[in-house]
């Protein structure tokens, strides 16, 4: 990756965090060059290492409940989901 402009705050965090995403065929990450000083990037990430808290307890079943509700309303078919997955996979291969 080559970054030719200064990054700050959430833009720095989002851009540099994307480097760690995995993809079929990707074995490592290399940052060739970058405009910012290391201290500036560290400052951008710092708020996310201080404290992250949830205001209320999360329910791990919410996603499954939503999936069941969508199935009940017949919003999509299993075949449509499989087709979407295949198209998404093709698109990812194109960009790799």
C-alpha positions in Angstrom: 0.0 0.0 0.0 1.2 3.5 -0.8 -0.6 6.4 0.9 0.1 9.7 -0.7 -1.9 12.0 1.6 -2.0 12.5 5.3 -4.5 10.4 7.2 -6.0 11.4 10.6 -8.6 10.3 13.1 -11.1 7.8 12.0 -9.9 8.0 8.3 -6.5 6.7 9.4 -8.0 4.0 11.5 -10.4 2.8 8.8 -7.7 2.8 6.0 -5.0 1.1 7.9 -7.4 -1.4 9.5 -8.4 -2.6 6.1 -4.9 -3.7 5.4 -5.5 -6.6 7.8 -8.4 -8.0 5.9 -8.0 -11.5 4.6 -8.6 -12.7 1.1 -8.0 -15.9 -0.8 -4.4 -15.7 -2.2 -3.3 -12.8 0.1 -0.5 -14.0 2.3 0.9 -10.8 3.7 0.5 -7.0 4.0 3.1 -4.5 2.9 3.0 -0.8 3.4 5.4 0.7 1.0 5.3 4.3 2.1 3.1 6.7 4.0 3.0 10.4 4.5 2.2 10.5 8.2 4.6 10.3 11.1 4.2 7.2 13.2 3.2 9.3 16.2 0.2 10.8 14.3 -1.1 7.4 13.4 -0.7 6.2 17.0 -2.6 9.3 18.2 -5.5 8.4 15.7 -5.7 4.9 17.1 -5.4 5.8 20.7 -9.1 6.6 21.4 -10.0 3.0 20.4 -7.5 1.6 22.9 -8.7 3.6 25.9 -12.2 2.4 26.5 -14.9 0.7 24.5 -18.1 0.0 26.3 -21.6 -1.1 25.5 -24.5 0.8 26.9 -26.6 -2.4 27.2 -26.1 -6.1 27.1 -26.0 -7.7 23.6 -28.1 -10.6 22.5 -26.2 -13.1 20.3 -29.5 -14.5 19.1 -30.7 -11.3 17.4 -29.2 -12.2 14.1 -30.8 -15.6 14.1 -34.1 -14.1 15.1 -33.9 -11.7 12.2 -33.0 -14.5 9.8 -36.1 -16.5 11.0 -38.3 -13.5 10.6 -37.1 -12.8 7.1 -37.6 -16.4 6.2 -41.1 -16.3 7.5 -42.0 -13.3 5.3 -40.3 -15.0 2.3 -38.2 -12.0 1.5 -35.7 -14.2 -0.3 -35.1 -17.8 -1.2 -32.2 -20.0 -0.3 -31.4 -20.2 -4.0 -31.2 -16.4 -4.2 -28.8 -16.3 -1.3 -26.6 -19.0 -3.0 -26.6 -17.0 -6.2 -25.7 -13.8 -4.4 -22.8 -15.6 -2.7 -21.5 -16.9 -6.0 -21.7 -13.4 -7.6 -19.9 -11.9 -4.6 -17.2 -14.5 -4.8 -16.7 -13.8 -8.5 -16.4 -10.1 -7.9 -13.8 -10.6 -5.1 -11.7 -12.8 -7.5 -11.8 -10.1 -10.1 -10.3 -7.6 -7.6 -7.6 -9.9 -6.3 
